[in-house]
Amino acid sequence: MSQHSTPGPKASVTTPSQSRRQESHSQSQQSRYVDSFYASPDVRSRFEAYNRLQASAVAFGEKLPIPEIVALGGQSDGKSSLLEALLGFRFNVREVEMGTRRPLMLQMVHDPSALEPRCRFQDEDSDDYEAPIALSSAIADAIRSRTEEHLKKIRAAVSAKPIVMRAEYAYCPNLTIIDTPGFVLKAKKGEPESTPDDILAMVKALAAPTHRLLLFLQQSSVEWCSSLWLDTIRAVDPTLRRTIVVVSKFDNRLKEFGERWEVDRYLGASGYLGENTKPFFVALPKDKGNITNEEFRKQIAHVDAEVIRHLRESVSGGFDEEQFGPYIGFGSLKRYLENELQRRYREAAPATLALLEQRCSEVESEVVQIDTKLEATSNVAVLRRSAMLYAAAMARHVGALIDGAADPDPEEWGKTTDEERSESGVGNWPGLTLDVKPANASLKLHGGAAFERVMHEFQCATCSIECPPVSREKVANILLAHSGRGGGGGLTAAAAGIARASARSWLAPLLDAACDRLAFVLRSLFELSIERKRIEDSSDWNNSPRETQGCFPHS
């Protein structure tokens, strides 16, 4: 995103009357900033209107790319402090030596009833949000503890897994702000050598989505020609069209300016950023004491005023206010972002409305079809015919599955041999100490393929068992009973009797286990058939009604 400028001729030396008018204008701007942009009824109503549109789309299951800001820069360049200023309250980890070691994804939610921010953290292992946190010190402690515990758990110096915090506030838009770990040239003592590359890859991935604005921060002490990370930003956004360059800690540089030409040359970036990219110059309060949110916002406005005053009064000839004035101070940056967000909301509104109209049309069509089916339920003959057709369709799908079918997807619906044993409750084959592994045991199969695999496994199990010896007493009892009957048929019958008796003792448990496993495979055919019919019906949903659909639910 290109940042517009207002080119003009070099301003003349500021006169006392001009200075008084400029100071009055600056104070007026400060007052508007302290009163908050979002307190405007017109602006608030626009945000609330888009919020309702967005909520309606989400209710339909649609995902809309709301405006997002990613803060990028070197470590200790002031990213976290800038995001706190954008929110209007402090919350982040304050230890400089620790900084941001995980991405902090701050989901801002515009809530007119939240005159004080309500912050909740997302559970580390689920999408659920925890109870709200009221005190800013508790928020900082939670961020610090979550960072330390997670890094200790994974034994790493940084992690790409974000900390997600939801902040509901009357003075913020619907916006996601992502605070990223700062770029570093060399890993600290005790950290893996790959830490700088890990951070670089993580930040590039976060900055890649094109709907995200990039806030690139660089300390004022760094010369433009010596910028370490500007080329890294250009690798993600070559033309800097969606990048907002912010020179942080600008107050630290002010004492080095003595002449107007020095200030104007520095503010103009000497051509390093291109003609269409104008950086913002921001200074923020250094006081880290416990103050109210309102006092914090007033301190920000006071620092803005002091920076302007210094440039006007302490620099010989002042500076080119017409060209650079709109880019100096946090208030200017905040107003620019607010205007940009308004533009994006306006551009998103037509597409959101079109999406909702399309979904409403689809829902109306579905309601008409459902009403038709409900009306048909009053006709017993139609119900009977639909039930018969539904049963016939299910039988057809069962037959297709037994014959062998690729739908539904075996990777999702099929089971391995171990999964079949576990879910059927059969376990290992009785009487065997060795684990029987049939061919294709690791493949996820269903239907006829799974049935044949169980049969092959049963065959392998029976071949693994030796027939137990038959005692002389059993043989004698059977042979002697047939000895007086004469002919060779008596001996044959005796041998068959001995075989049946032996089979009952050692083969019957294997048969029982095989039947239980096969029954499990066959029972699963019903759910598989339901899924096949659902897929079949959904593919024909927008076509003319099919006989097998009837008025029964698809499931």
C-alpha positions as CSV (number, residue, x, y, z in Angstrom):
1,M,0.0,0.0,0.0
2,S,1.5,3.3,-1.0
3,Q,1.4,6.1,1.5
4,H,0.2,9.3,-0.1
5,S,2.1,12.5,0.3
6,T,1.2,16.1,-0.2
7,P,4.0,17.6,-2.2
8,G,4.5,21.3,-2.2
9,P,7.2,24.0,-2.2
10,K,9.5,24.4,0.6
11,A,7.9,26.2,3.5
12,S,9.2,29.6,4.5
13,V,10.7,30.3,7.9
14,T,8.0,30.2,10.5
15,T,6.9,33.6,11.9
16,P,5.6,34.1,15.5
17,S,2.0,34.5,14.4
18,Q,2.3,31.3,12.2
19,S,3.8,29.5,15.2
20,R,0.8,30.4,17.4
21,R,-1.6,29.3,14.7
22,Q,0.2,26.1,14.2
23,E,0.4,25.4,18.0
24,S,-3.4,26.0,18.2
25,H,-4.0,23.7,15.3
26,S,-1.8,21.0,16.9
27,Q,-3.7,21.3,20.2
28,S,-6.9,20.9,18.4
29,Q,-5.6,17.8,16.7
30,Q,-4.5,16.4,20.1
31,S,-8.0,17.1,21.5
32,R,-9.6,15.2,18.7
33,Y,-7.2,12.3,19.2
34,V,-7.7,12.1,23.0
35,D,-11.5,12.1,22.4
36,S,-10.9,9.1,20.2
37,F,-11.8,8.6,16.6
38,Y,-14.3,5.9,17.5
39,A,-16.3,8.1,19.7
40,S,-17.7,9.7,16.5
41,P,-21.4,8.6,16.1
42,D,-21.1,8.4,12.3
43,V,-17.9,6.3,12.4
44,R,-19.2,4.1,15.2
45,S,-22.5,3.4,13.3
46,R,-20.4,2.4,10.2
47,F,-18.3,0.0,12.2
48,E,-21.4,-1.5,13.9
49,A,-23.2,-1.9,10.5
50,Y,-20.2,-3.8,9.1
51,N,-19.9,-5.8,12.3
52,R,-23.6,-6.9,11.9
53,L,-22.9,-7.9,8.2
54,Q,-19.8,-9.8,9.3
55,A,-21.6,-11.6,12.1
56,S,-24.4,-12.6,9.7
57,A,-21.8,-14.1,7.3
58,V,-20.0,-15.9,10.1
59,A,-23.4,-17.3,11.2
60,F,-23.7,-18.8,7.7
61,G,-20.3,-20.5,8.1
62,E,-18.5,-18.1,5.8
63,K,-14.9,-16.8,6.6
64,L,-14.2,-13.2,5.7
65,P,-10.7,-11.7,5.7
66,I,-11.1,-8.9,8.2
67,P,-8.3,-6.2,8.1
68,E,-5.2,-7.4,9.9
69,I,-1.9,-5.7,10.8
70,V,1.4,-7.4,11.2
71,A,4.1,-5.6,13.2
72,L,7.6,-6.4,11.9
73,G,11.1,-5.2,12.8
74,G,14.2,-5.8,14.8
75,Q,14.2,-6.8,18.4
76,S,13.5,-3.9,20.8
77,D,12.4,-1.7,17.9
78,G,9.2,-0.9,19.8
79,K,6.6,-3.1,18.1
80,S,4.8,-4.1,21.3
81,S,4.7,-0.5,22.6
82,L,3.2,0.7,19.3
83,L,0.5,-1.9,19.4
84,E,-0.4,-0.9,23.0
85,A,-0.7,2.7,21.8
86,L,-3.0,1.6,19.0
87,L,-5.2,-0.2,21.5
88,G,-5.1,2.6,24.0
89,F,-4.1,0.5,27.0
90,R,-1.0,-1.4,28.1
91,F,-0.8,-5.2,28.2
92,N,2.4,-6.7,26.9
93,V,5.5,-8.2,28.5
94,R,7.7,-5.4,29.7
95,E,11.1,-7.2,30.2
96,V,13.3,-5.8,27.4
97,E,15.6,-8.8,27.5
98,M,12.8,-11.2,26.9
99,G,10.7,-9.3,24.3
100,T,8.2,-11.1,22.1
101,R,9.3,-14.7,21.7
102,R,6.0,-16.0,20.3
103,P,3.6,-14.3,17.9
104,L,0.9,-12.5,19.8
105,M,-2.4,-12.5,17.8
106,L,-4.6,-9.8,19.2
107,Q,-8.2,-10.0,18.0
108,M,-9.8,-6.6,18.5
109,V,-13.5,-6.6,18.7
110,H,-15.5,-3.4,18.5
111,D,-18.0,-3.5,21.4
112,P,-19.8,-0.2,22.2
113,S,-20.7,-1.4,25.7
114,A,-17.1,-2.2,26.7
115,L,-15.9,1.2,28.0
116,E,-13.0,-0.7,29.6
117,P,-11.2,-3.4,27.6
118,R,-12.3,-7.0,28.2
119,C,-9.4,-9.4,27.4
120,R,-9.6,-13.2,27.2
121,F,-6.9,-15.7,26.1
122,Q,-7.6,-18.6,23.9
123,D,-6.8,-22.0,25.4
124,E,-3.4,-23.3,24.3
125,D,-4.9,-26.7,23.2
126,S,-8.4,-25.7,21.9
127,D,-10.4,-22.9,20.3
128,D,-12.2,-22.0,23.6
129,Y,-11.5,-18.7,25.3
130,E,-10.9,-18.5,29.0
131,A,-12.4,-16.2,31.6
132,P,-11.9,-12.4,31.0
133,I,-8.8,-10.8,32.6
134,A,-9.4,-7.3,34.1
135,L,-6.0,-6.1,35.3
136,S,-3.3,-5.1,32.8
137,S,-0.6,-6.5,35.1
138,A,-2.4,-9.9,35.0
139,I,-2.5,-9.7,31.2
140,A,1.3,-9.2,31.1
141,D,1.9,-12.0,33.5
142,A,-0.3,-14.4,31.5
143,I,1.6,-13.5,28.3
144,R,4.9,-14.0,30.0
145,S,4.0,-17.3,31.7
146,R,2.4,-18.8,28.5
147,T,5.6,-17.9,26.6
148,E,8.0,-19.4,29.1
149,E,6.0,-22.6,29.7
150,H,5.5,-23.3,26.0
151,L,9.2,-22.6,25.1
152,K,10.3,-24.8,28.0
153,K,7.9,-27.6,26.9
154,I,9.2,-27.6,23.3
155,R,12.8,-26.8,24.3
156,A,13.1,-23.9,21.9
157,A,14.1,-20.2,22.0
158,V,11.1,-19.1,19.9
159,S,7.9,-20.7,18.7
160,A,5.6,-20.1,15.7
161,K,2.5,-21.1,17.8
162,P,0.8,-17.8,18.5
163,I,-0.7,-16.6,21.8
164,V,-4.2,-15.6,20.9
165,M,-5.8,-12.8,22.9
166,R,-9.3,-11.4,22.3
167,A,-9.8,-7.7,23.3
168,E,-13.3,-6.3,23.3
169,Y,-13.3,-2.5,23.5
170,A,-15.6,0.4,22.6
171,Y,-12.7,2.4,21.1
172,C,-11.3,-0.2,18.7
173,P,-12.4,-1.6,15.3
174,N,-12.8,-5.2,14.2
175,L,-9.2,-5.9,13.5
176,T,-6.5,-8.4,14.1
177,I,-3.0,-7.2,15.2
178,I,-0.1,-9.6,15.2
179,D,3.0,-8.8,17.2
180,T,5.9,-10.8,15.8
181,P,9.3,-11.8,17.3
182,G,11.9,-9.3,16.4
183,F,14.6,-10.0,13.8
184,V,18.0,-10.8,15.2
185,L,21.4,-11.3,13.6
186,K,22.8,-13.8,16.0
187,A,21.3,-16.2,18.6
188,K,21.8,-15.4,22.2
189,K,24.0,-17.6,24.4
190,G,22.2,-20.8,25.1
191,E,19.9,-20.5,22.1
192,P,20.1,-22.7,18.9
193,E,22.2,-21.3,16.1
194,S,19.1,-21.5,13.8
195,T,17.1,-19.0,15.9
196,P,17.6,-16.0,13.6
197,D,16.6,-18.1,10.5
198,D,13.6,-19.6,12.4
199,I,12.4,-16.1,13.3
200,L,12.8,-14.9,9.8
201,A,10.9,-17.8,8.3
202,M,8.1,-17.4,10.8
203,V,7.6,-13.7,10.3
204,K,7.7,-14.0,6.5
205,A,4.9,-16.6,6.7
206,L,2.8,-14.3,8.9
207,A,3.3,-11.4,6.5
208,A,2.5,-13.4,3.3
209,P,-1.3,-13.1,3.2
210,T,-2.1,-10.1,1.0
211,H,-5.0,-8.8,3.1
212,R,-2.6,-8.0,5.9
213,L,-1.1,-4.6,6.3
214,L,2.6,-4.6,7.3
215,L,3.9,-2.2,10.0
216,F,7.6,-2.1,9.6
217,L,9.3,-0.5,12.5
218,Q,12.9,0.8,12.6
219,Q,14.5,2.8,15.3
220,S,15.4,6.4,14.5
221,S,19.0,5.8,15.5
222,V,19.4,3.6,12.3
223,E,20.4,5.4,9.1
224,W,18.4,4.6,6.0
225,C,21.4,3.4,4.1
226,S,22.2,1.0,7.0
227,S,18.8,-0.5,7.4
228,L,19.3,-4.2,8.2
229,W,15.8,-5.4,7.6
230,L,14.4,-3.3,4.8
231,D,15.4,-5.8,2.1
232,T,13.7,-8.5,4.2
233,I,10.4,-6.6,4.0
234,R,10.9,-6.0,0.3
235,A,11.2,-9.8,-0.1
236,V,7.6,-10.1,1.1
237,D,6.2,-6.9,-0.3
238,P,8.6,-5.8,-3.2
239,T,6.8,-2.5,-4.0
240,L,5.9,-1.7,-0.3
241,R,2.3,-1.2,-1.5
242,R,0.9,-2.7,1.7
243,T,3.8,-1.7,4.0
244,I,3.6,1.2,6.4
245,V,7.1,2.3,7.4
246,V,7.3,3.6,11.0
247,V,10.4,5.2,12.5
248,S,10.1,4.5,16.2
249,K,11.7,6.3,19.2
250,F,11.9,9.5,17.1
251,D,12.5,11.6,20.2
252,N,15.9,10.0,20.5
253,R,17.0,11.6,17.2
254,L,15.6,15.1,17.7
255,K,18.7,16.5,19.5
256,E,20.9,15.7,16.4
257,F,19.0,18.2,14.2
258,G,20.2,21.7,14.2
259,E,19.3,23.0,10.8
260,R,16.2,22.7,8.7
261,W,17.9,21.0,5.8
262,E,19.1,18.2,8.2
263,V,15.5,17.5,9.4
264,D,14.0,17.6,5.9
265,R,16.7,15.4,4.4
266,Y,16.1,12.8,7.2
267,L,12.3,13.0,7.0
268,G,12.4,12.6,3.2
269,A,14.3,9.2,3.6
270,S,16.7,10.4,0.9
271,G,15.0,8.3,-1.7
272,Y,15.7,4.9,0.0
273,L,12.0,4.1,0.2
274,G,10.8,5.3,-3.3
275,E,8.7,8.3,-4.2
276,N,5.3,6.8,-3.2
277,T,6.3,5.5,0.3
278,K,6.4,8.1,3.1
279,P,7.5,6.9,6.6
280,F,5.8,7.9,9.8
281,F,7.9,9.2,12.7
282,V,6.6,8.2,16.1
283,A,7.6,8.7,19.7
284,L,5.8,7.2,22.6
285,P,5.8,7.8,26.4
286,K,8.7,6.2,28.3
287,D,6.9,6.3,31.6
288,K,6.1,2.7,32.6
289,G,4.3,3.5,35.8
290,N,0.7,2.5,36.7
291,I,-1.6,5.0,35.0
292,T,-5.1,4.8,33.8
293,N,-6.0,4.2,30.1
294,E,-7.1,7.8,29.7
295,E,-3.9,9.1,31.2
296,F,-1.9,6.8,28.9
297,R,-3.7,8.3,25.8
298,K,-3.1,11.8,27.1
299,Q,0.6,11.1,27.5
300,I,0.8,9.9,23.9
301,A,-0.8,13.2,22.7
302,H,1.6,15.2,24.9
303,V,4.6,13.4,23.4
304,D,3.3,14.2,19.9
305,A,3.0,17.9,20.8
306,E,6.5,18.0,22.3
307,V,8.0,16.5,19.1
308,I,6.3,19.1,17.0
309,R,7.2,21.9,19.4
310,H,10.9,20.8,19.3
311,L,11.0,20.8,15.5
312,R,9.5,24.2,15.3
313,E,11.4,26.0,18.1
314,S,14.7,24.1,18.5
315,V,15.6,23.6,14.9
316,S,16.8,26.6,13.0
317,G,14.2,27.3,10.3
318,G,11.8,24.7,11.6
319,F,10.9,22.0,9.1
320,D,8.7,21.5,6.0
321,E,5.3,21.1,7.8
322,E,3.3,21.0,4.6
323,Q,5.2,18.0,3.2
324,F,6.1,16.1,6.4
325,G,3.6,17.3,9.0
326,P,1.0,14.6,8.2
327,Y,3.6,11.9,9.0
328,I,4.9,13.1,12.3
329,G,3.4,11.8,15.6
330,F,1.5,8.7,16.7
331,G,-1.8,10.6,16.2
332,S,-1.0,11.0,12.5
333,L,-0.2,7.3,12.1
334,K,-3.4,6.3,14.0
335,R,-5.6,8.5,11.9
336,Y,-4.0,7.2,8.7
337,L,-4.7,3.6,9.9
338,E,-8.2,4.5,10.8
339,N,-8.9,6.0,7.4
340,E,-7.4,3.0,5.7
341,L,-9.6,0.6,7.8
342,Q,-12.7,2.6,6.9
343,R,-11.7,2.3,3.2
344,R,-11.3,-1.5,3.5
345,Y,-14.6,-1.8,5.4
346,R,-16.4,0.1,2.6
347,E,-14.8,-2.0,-0.1
348,A,-15.6,-5.2,1.8
349,A,-19.3,-4.3,2.3
350,P,-20.6,-5.0,-1.3
351,A,-18.9,-8.3,-1.5
352,T,-20.2,-9.3,2.0
353,L,-23.8,-8.3,1.0
354,A,-23.5,-10.3,-2.3
355,L,-22.3,-13.3,-0.3
356,L,-25.2,-13.0,2.1
357,E,-27.7,-12.7,-0.8
358,Q,-26.3,-15.8,-2.4
359,R,-26.5,-17.8,0.8
360,C,-30.0,-16.5,1.5
361,S,-31.1,-17.7,-2.0
362,E,-29.5,-21.1,-1.4
363,V,-31.3,-21.4,2.0
364,E,-34.6,-20.4,0.4
365,S,-34.2,-23.1,-2.2
366,E,-33.4,-25.7,0.5
367,V,-36.4,-24.5,2.6
368,V,-38.7,-25.0,-0.5
369,Q,-37.5,-28.6,-0.9
370,I,-37.9,-29.3,2.8
371,D,-41.4,-27.9,2.8
372,T,-42.2,-30.2,-0.2
373,K,-41.0,-33.2,1.7
374,L,-42.9,-32.3,4.9
375,E,-46.1,-32.0,2.9
376,A,-45.5,-35.4,1.4
377,T,-45.4,-36.9,5.0
378,S,-49.1,-36.6,5.3
379,N,-49.6,-39.1,2.5
380,V,-49.2,-42.7,3.8
381,A,-48.8,-44.1,0.3
382,V,-45.9,-41.7,-0.4
383,L,-44.3,-42.6,2.9
384,R,-44.6,-46.3,2.2
385,R,-43.1,-45.9,-1.3
386,S,-40.3,-43.6,0.0
387,A,-39.4,-46.2,2.7
388,M,-39.3,-49.0,0.2
389,L,-37.1,-46.9,-2.1
390,Y,-34.8,-45.9,0.7
391,A,-34.4,-49.5,1.8
392,A,-33.7,-50.6,-1.8
393,A,-31.1,-47.8,-2.1
394,M,-29.4,-48.9,1.1
395,A,-29.4,-52.5,0.0
396,R,-27.9,-51.5,-3.3
397,H,-25.1,-49.6,-1.5
398,V,-24.4,-52.5,0.9
399,G,-24.1,-54.9,-2.1
400,A,-21.7,-52.4,-3.9
401,L,-19.6,-52.2,-0.7
402,I,-19.4,-56.0,-0.5
403,D,-18.4,-56.3,-4.1
404,G,-15.7,-53.6,-3.6
405,A,-16.0,-49.9,-3.8
406,A,-13.7,-46.9,-3.4
407,D,-16.4,-44.6,-1.9
408,P,-16.5,-43.5,0.8
409,D,-12.8,-42.7,1.0
410,P,-11.0,-45.7,2.7
411,E,-8.4,-43.4,4.2
412,E,-11.2,-41.7,6.2
413,W,-13.7,-44.6,6.7
414,G,-11.5,-47.7,6.4
415,K,-9.7,-49.5,9.2
416,T,-6.4,-51.3,9.6
417,T,-6.2,-54.8,11.1
418,D,-5.1,-53.3,14.5
419,E,-8.0,-50.8,14.4
420,E,-10.5,-53.6,13.6
421,R,-9.3,-55.7,16.5
422,S,-9.4,-52.8,19.0
423,E,-12.8,-51.4,18.0
424,S,-14.4,-54.9,17.7
425,G,-13.2,-55.9,21.1
426,V,-11.9,-59.3,19.8
427,G,-8.2,-58.6,20.2
428,N,-5.7,-61.4,19.4
429,W,-6.7,-64.9,18.2
430,P,-7.4,-67.2,21.2
431,G,-4.8,-69.9,21.8
432,L,-2.1,-68.1,19.9
433,T,0.9,-66.4,21.6
434,L,2.2,-65.0,18.3
435,D,0.6,-62.0,16.6
436,V,-1.0,-62.9,13.3
437,K,-0.4,-60.3,10.6
438,P,-2.3,-60.9,7.4
439,A,-1.3,-59.4,4.1
440,N,-2.2,-55.6,3.8
441,A,-2.7,-55.4,7.6
442,S,-1.6,-51.8,7.6
443,L,-4.0,-50.6,4.9
444,K,-7.3,-49.0,5.7
445,L,-9.9,-51.2,4.2
446,H,-13.7,-51.5,4.3
447,G,-16.5,-53.6,2.8
448,G,-15.6,-56.7,0.9
449,A,-11.9,-56.0,1.0
450,A,-12.0,-55.9,4.9
451,F,-14.1,-59.1,4.9
452,E,-11.6,-61.0,2.7
453,R,-8.7,-59.8,4.9
454,V,-10.4,-61.2,8.0
455,M,-10.9,-64.5,6.2
456,H,-7.2,-64.6,5.2
457,E,-6.2,-63.7,8.8
458,F,-8.4,-66.6,10.1
459,Q,-6.7,-69.0,7.7
460,C,-3.3,-67.8,8.9
461,A,-4.4,-68.3,12.5
462,T,-5.6,-71.9,12.0
463,C,-2.4,-72.8,10.1
464,S,-0.4,-71.5,13.1
465,I,-2.0,-74.0,15.5
466,E,-1.0,-77.6,15.8
467,C,-3.8,-80.2,16.4
468,P,-3.5,-81.3,20.0
469,P,-2.8,-85.1,20.6
470,V,-5.9,-87.3,21.1
471,S,-5.7,-89.6,24.2
472,R,-5.8,-93.4,23.8
473,E,-9.0,-93.4,26.0
474,K,-10.9,-91.2,23.5
475,V,-9.7,-93.4,20.5
476,A,-10.6,-96.6,22.3
477,N,-14.1,-95.4,23.3
478,I,-15.0,-94.5,19.7
479,L,-13.3,-97.5,18.0
480,L,-14.7,-100.1,20.4
481,A,-18.2,-98.7,19.9
482,H,-17.9,-99.3,16.1
483,S,-15.9,-102.5,16.2
484,G,-18.9,-104.8,16.4
485,R,-20.7,-103.2,13.5
486,G,-18.6,-104.9,10.8
487,G,-17.3,-103.6,7.5
488,G,-14.9,-100.7,6.8
489,G,-17.6,-98.1,7.4
490,G,-17.3,-98.4,11.1
491,L,-13.6,-97.4,11.1
492,T,-14.3,-94.4,8.8
493,A,-17.1,-93.2,11.1
494,A,-14.9,-93.6,14.1
495,A,-12.2,-91.5,12.5
496,A,-14.7,-88.8,11.7
497,G,-16.0,-88.8,15.2
498,I,-12.4,-88.4,16.6
499,A,-11.8,-85.4,14.1
500,R,-15.1,-83.7,15.2
501,A,-14.3,-84.0,18.8
502,S,-10.8,-82.6,18.4
503,A,-12.1,-79.7,16.2
504,R,-14.6,-78.7,18.9
505,S,-11.9,-78.4,21.5
506,W,-9.3,-76.2,19.5
507,L,-11.0,-74.8,16.4
508,A,-14.3,-73.6,17.8
509,P,-12.7,-70.6,19.7
510,L,-11.0,-69.5,16.5
511,L,-14.3,-69.7,14.6
512,D,-16.1,-67.7,17.2
513,A,-13.4,-65.0,17.0
514,A,-13.6,-65.0,13.2
515,C,-17.4,-64.6,13.3
516,D,-17.2,-61.7,15.7
517,R,-14.6,-59.9,13.5
518,L,-16.7,-60.5,10.4
519,A,-19.8,-59.3,12.2
520,F,-18.0,-56.1,13.0
521,V,-17.1,-55.6,9.4
522,L,-20.6,-56.2,8.2
523,R,-22.2,-53.9,10.8
524,S,-20.0,-51.1,9.6
525,L,-21.6,-51.5,6.2
526,F,-24.7,-49.6,7.4
527,E,-22.8,-46.4,8.2
528,L,-20.8,-46.7,5.0
529,S,-24.0,-47.1,3.0
530,I,-25.5,-44.0,4.7
531,E,-22.4,-42.0,3.7
532,R,-22.5,-43.3,0.2
533,K,-26.2,-42.2,-0.1
534,R,-25.4,-38.8,1.4
535,I,-22.7,-38.3,-1.2
536,E,-25.0,-39.5,-4.0
537,D,-27.9,-37.2,-2.8
538,S,-25.7,-34.2,-2.3
539,S,-24.3,-34.5,-5.9
540,D,-27.9,-34.5,-7.2
541,W,-29.2,-31.9,-4.8
542,N,-29.6,-29.1,-7.4
543,N,-30.9,-31.5,-10.1
544,S,-34.4,-32.8,-10.6
545,P,-35.7,-35.0,-7.7
546,R,-34.6,-38.6,-7.8
547,E,-36.8,-41.5,-6.9
548,T,-34.4,-42.7,-4.2
549,Q,-34.6,-39.4,-2.4
550,G,-38.3,-39.6,-1.6
551,C,-39.2,-37.6,1.5
552,F,-36.9,-39.4,4.0
553,P,-33.9,-37.6,5.5
554,H,-30.7,-38.4,3.7
555,S,-29.2,-39.8,6.9
